[in-house]
Structures are given as structure tokens and as C-alpha cells.
């Protein structure tokens, strides 16, 4: 005979499994294709002025002899 505690644990596990399976059943993209233009809006950019940020990081890389250290292309020699 099962105890009341084991029945409760089994019920919780069953409900958790059902919730996980339900969440995986209908995978749809969060952003619909017609909503993607809103994400590409310049107001959503990380930098207020991307040209200025690029110029400052280039100057910093030259000054610190670390060109390419922030993940940009090239081999670090400055010959992009």
C-alpha cells in the first residue's frame, strides 16, 4: 500500500512532466516575421551613435596595441 506522501510526490512529478511536455508541443517563434521590422529599428541599438563608438574603439585599439581584441575581424596587425 502506497503512503500518502508517495502519492503526492507521484502526482507532483506527473504534473511537472505534463507541463514540460505541453510547453514543448507547439514551438513557434516568439517574433513573427511581420514584427521583425520593429526589432531592426535604430532605437533598439545598443549604441546611441554607432559610428562614434566604432571610431572610439578603433582609437583605443591603436593606443593600447590591441586591434582586434574586441572581436573584430583581422589578425591584430591593423591590416583589415
Secondary structure as GFF3:
##gff-version 3
##sequence-region A 1 80
A	DSSP	alpha_helix	4	25	.	.	.	ID=ss1
A	DSSP	three_ten_helix	33	35	.	.	.	ID=ss2
A	DSSP	alpha_helix	36	39	.	.	.	ID=ss3
A	DSSP	three_ten_helix	42	44	.	.	.	ID=ss4
A	DSSP	alpha_helix	50	64	.	.	.	ID=ss5
###
